[in-house]
Amino acid sequence: MATSIALIRQINDVEPHLRDVLYSILEEMERQQRERVTRDDFAELRQIVANLALAQEKTEKEVAKLARGMQDLQKQMGGLSHAVGYGIEDRLMPFIPAYARQTFGLDVQSTERAFIETSPGSHDEINILAKGVDADGQAYLIGECKAQPGKKDADRFQALLQRLERVLPGRIYPLLVGYSIHPSVQGYIHQRHPGIKTALIYEIERTRAAG
């Protein structure tokens, strides 16, 4: 409470013994006013902090919920990717012998999806494993199927081929297949992994018709 000049003048006009009492009362009133403001401010601040804590708790719960949703989505996408890949393999298996013969000169004797042990206790899944013979003897067509292969898919496929080369007794013909392959990915494969043959699904299906 701010003391006005008029009030001070009025106090100064009273008897000296009353003046001291009035000033004491005035000082006490101002002190109590300051304390009340401080308590009110503190209470308001405490409420703000409580509101912030509640908002943070709600935000953390929403973030956790979103994270769980993203994990579920990733699992679903992973399952969908496998389903699409398996669909491509199943669709292409009947066409592989004719395609391998016309493209690589490989006479295919069997085709399958398989797991091959590339190191003790470690197995790699092969989307398409076609066993046969070429002009030099035993050979294999190794197929990797993706809906739309990317650069990382090509890198992983190359790493797989390197592991397979250590355990398969014969030449390997690599084939990366997709519904579509972006030109930038084609260029990347040509420069970084020139040994990998790329093909679109319809190209392989058309081969048998042409053969």
SENU-912802 format. One line per field, with one value per residue (C-alpha): residue in one letter; x, y, z. Coordinates in Angstrom, 2 decimals. Layout:
N
rest	(a / ...)
east	(X / ...)
north	(Y / ...)
up	(Z / ...)
This chain:
211
rest	(m / a / t / s / i / a / l / i / r / q / i / n / d / v / e / p / h / l / r / d / v / l / y / s / i / l / e / e / m / e / r / q / q / r / e / r / v / t / r / d / d / f / a / e / l / r / q / i / v / a / n / l / a / l / a / q / e / k / t / e / k / e / v / a / k / l / a / r / g / m / q / d / l / q / k / q / m / g / g / l / s / h / a / v / g / y / g / i / e / d / r / l / m / p / f / i / p / a / y / a / r / q / t / f / g / l / d / v / q / s / t / e / r / a / f / i / e / t / s / p / g / s / h / d / e / i / n / i / l / a / k / g / v / d / a / d / g / q / a / y / l / i / g / e / c / k / a / q / p / g / k / k / d / a / d / r / f / q / a / l / l / q / r / l / e / r / v / l / p / g / r / i / y / p / l / l / v / g / y / s / i / h / p / s / v / q / g / y / i / h / q / r / h / p / g / i / k / t / a / l / i / y / e / i / e / r / t / r / a / a / g)
east	(0.00 / 1.58 / 1.25 / -0.16 / 1.33 / -2.05 / -2.20 / 1.30 / 0.36 / -2.70 / -0.62 / 1.88 / -0.92 / -1.89 / -0.38 / 3.21 / 2.32 / -0.44 / 1.68 / 4.15 / 1.32 / -0.21 / 3.13 / 3.63 / 0.18 / 0.89 / 4.22 / 2.56 / -0.18 / 2.40 / 4.42 / 1.36 / 0.43 / 3.88 / 3.72 / 0.26 / 1.41 / 4.41 / 2.23 / -0.23 / 2.59 / 4.10 / 0.76 / 0.28 / 3.79 / 3.22 / 0.03 / 1.87 / 4.57 / 1.92 / 0.20 / 3.50 / 4.27 / 0.84 / 1.29 / 4.73 / 3.30 / 0.57 / 3.14 / 5.39 / 2.42 / 1.52 / 5.13 / 5.29 / 2.01 / 3.33 / 6.54 / 4.56 / 2.48 / 5.62 / 7.01 / 3.78 / 3.81 / 7.42 / 6.50 / 3.54 / 5.66 / 8.32 / 5.69 / 4.26 / 7.74 / 8.27 / 4.84 / 5.54 / 8.95 / 7.52 / 4.80 / 7.42 / 9.40 / 6.38 / 5.33 / 8.75 / 9.78 / 8.15 / 9.93 / 13.43 / 14.65 / 13.90 / 15.25 / 18.46 / 19.03 / 18.48 / 20.26 / 23.14 / 23.39 / 22.52 / 20.62 / 18.55 / 17.90 / 15.97 / 14.54 / 13.61 / 13.56 / 16.26 / 18.38 / 22.11 / 24.59 / 27.23 / 29.13 / 28.88 / 25.41 / 24.49 / 22.06 / 21.11 / 17.74 / 17.87 / 14.78 / 15.48 / 18.07 / 18.32 / 20.85 / 22.16 / 25.12 / 26.68 / 29.50 / 32.03 / 30.12 / 28.01 / 26.51 / 23.77 / 21.34 / 20.84 / 17.77 / 16.86 / 13.29 / 12.09 / 9.04 / 11.28 / 14.96 / 17.04 / 20.74 / 20.86 / 19.13 / 21.88 / 24.58 / 23.03 / 22.64 / 26.31 / 27.32 / 25.15 / 26.80 / 30.23 / 29.18 / 27.70 / 30.83 / 32.70 / 30.33 / 28.84 / 31.05 / 30.48 / 29.79 / 27.06 / 24.79 / 23.26 / 19.82 / 18.06 / 14.39 / 11.64 / 8.43 / 10.39 / 13.96 / 14.75 / 17.37 / 19.56 / 19.55 / 20.37 / 23.32 / 24.48 / 24.41 / 26.21 / 29.02 / 29.29 / 28.13 / 28.60 / 28.29 / 24.64 / 22.09 / 18.86 / 15.52 / 11.88 / 9.27 / 7.52 / 10.85 / 11.38 / 7.79 / 8.09 / 11.18 / 9.32 / 6.83 / 9.66 / 11.40)
north	(0.00 / 3.27 / 6.10 / 9.27 / 12.71 / 13.99 / 11.27 / 12.11 / 15.77 / 14.88 / 12.74 / 15.56 / 17.82 / 15.64 / 15.73 / 14.37 / 11.52 / 10.39 / 10.98 / 8.25 / 5.82 / 6.57 / 6.13 / 2.81 / 1.67 / 2.83 / 0.97 / -2.20 / -1.93 / -1.52 / -4.48 / -6.70 / -5.58 / -6.50 / -9.92 / -10.57 / -9.69 / -11.98 / -14.87 / -14.31 / -14.17 / -17.35 / -19.14 / -18.05 / -19.18 / -22.53 / -23.00 / -22.15 / -24.71 / -27.32 / -26.60 / -26.89 / -30.20 / -31.52 / -30.34 / -31.99 / -35.25 / -35.20 / -34.42 / -37.28 / -39.66 / -38.48 / -38.86 / -42.37 / -43.22 / -41.86 / -43.85 / -47.06 / -46.24 / -45.74 / -49.07 / -50.82 / -49.10 / -50.17 / -53.77 / -53.62 / -52.09 / -54.74 / -57.44 / -55.81 / -55.60 / -59.31 / -60.09 / -58.05 / -59.67 / -63.17 / -62.28 / -61.28 / -64.47 / -66.73 / -64.86 / -65.11 / -68.68 / -70.24 / -67.74 / -68.05 / -71.07 / -69.45 / -66.08 / -67.60 / -69.57 / -66.60 / -63.99 / -65.89 / -69.13 / -70.97 / -74.24 / -74.23 / -77.54 / -76.30 / -73.09 / -72.39 / -69.91 / -71.01 / -70.32 / -70.82 / -71.03 / -68.41 / -68.72 / -71.09 / -70.67 / -67.81 / -68.22 / -65.83 / -65.95 / -66.18 / -64.91 / -66.89 / -69.65 / -71.25 / -74.08 / -75.23 / -75.43 / -73.06 / -73.53 / -73.79 / -76.10 / -75.65 / -72.18 / -70.32 / -67.50 / -65.56 / -63.31 / -60.47 / -59.18 / -55.72 / -53.73 / -50.75 / -51.47 / -48.63 / -47.94 / -49.51 / -52.61 / -52.89 / -52.49 / -55.19 / -57.50 / -57.03 / -57.89 / -61.02 / -62.05 / -61.72 / -64.05 / -66.54 / -66.57 / -68.11 / -71.09 / -71.80 / -73.94 / -72.28 / -69.06 / -66.75 / -64.72 / -61.91 / -60.58 / -57.65 / -57.50 / -54.94 / -53.50 / -50.31 / -49.08 / -45.38 / -44.23 / -42.86 / -46.32 / -47.92 / -45.55 / -46.23 / -50.01 / -49.68 / -47.68 / -49.33 / -52.90 / -53.57 / -57.32 / -57.06 / -57.50 / -55.55 / -56.42 / -55.44 / -58.07 / -57.73 / -58.16 / -61.55 / -62.63 / -61.61 / -63.77 / -67.06 / -65.84 / -64.86 / -68.17)
up	(0.00 / -1.08 / 1.49 / -0.05 / 0.57 / 1.78 / 4.45 / 5.65 / 5.93 / 7.99 / 10.33 / 10.74 / 11.93 / 14.91 / 18.36 / 18.52 / 20.88 / 18.50 / 15.45 / 16.46 / 17.04 / 13.66 / 11.89 / 13.65 / 12.56 / 9.01 / 8.89 / 10.17 / 7.54 / 4.77 / 6.07 / 6.14 / 2.64 / 1.31 / 2.97 / 1.55 / -1.95 / -1.55 / -0.39 / -3.24 / -5.76 / -4.36 / -4.47 / -8.07 / -8.97 / -7.30 / -9.31 / -12.53 / -11.70 / -10.94 / -14.25 / -16.10 / -14.40 / -15.36 / -18.94 / -19.09 / -17.75 / -20.38 / -23.10 / -21.97 / -22.08 / -25.58 / -26.73 / -25.27 / -26.99 / -30.27 / -29.88 / -29.33 / -32.38 / -34.46 / -33.27 / -34.20 / -37.59 / -38.20 / -37.35 / -39.70 / -42.46 / -41.91 / -42.18 / -45.29 / -46.83 / -46.23 / -47.62 / -50.76 / -51.13 / -50.76 / -53.24 / -55.81 / -55.25 / -55.58 / -58.71 / -60.36 / -59.50 / -62.62 / -64.90 / -63.43 / -65.45 / -68.81 / -67.68 / -66.31 / -69.48 / -71.80 / -69.66 / -68.05 / -70.02 / -66.81 / -67.09 / -63.91 / -62.21 / -59.15 / -57.71 / -54.11 / -51.25 / -48.81 / -45.76 / -46.21 / -43.34 / -44.18 / -40.89 / -37.91 / -36.44 / -38.78 / -41.67 / -44.46 / -46.15 / -49.94 / -51.74 / -54.90 / -55.04 / -58.49 / -58.76 / -62.13 / -64.46 / -66.96 / -69.44 / -66.61 / -64.30 / -61.20 / -60.78 / -58.96 / -59.59 / -56.36 / -56.47 / -54.09 / -54.37 / -53.30 / -54.33 / -55.15 / -54.45 / -53.02 / -52.63 / -49.16 / -50.52 / -53.13 / -50.47 / -48.27 / -51.26 / -52.17 / -48.59 / -48.79 / -52.04 / -50.48 / -47.67 / -50.13 / -52.26 / -49.32 / -49.03 / -52.47 / -54.75 / -58.09 / -59.91 / -58.60 / -60.88 / -58.75 / -59.65 / -57.92 / -58.86 / -58.26 / -59.63 / -60.38 / -59.88 / -59.82 / -62.36 / -59.55 / -57.95 / -61.30 / -61.68 / -58.13 / -58.67 / -62.00 / -60.38 / -56.96 / -57.64 / -61.36 / -60.87 / -59.82 / -62.59 / -62.13 / -63.66 / -63.44 / -62.74 / -66.07 / -67.88 / -66.26 / -66.87 / -70.51 / -70.97 / -70.80 / -73.35 / -75.65 / -75.04)
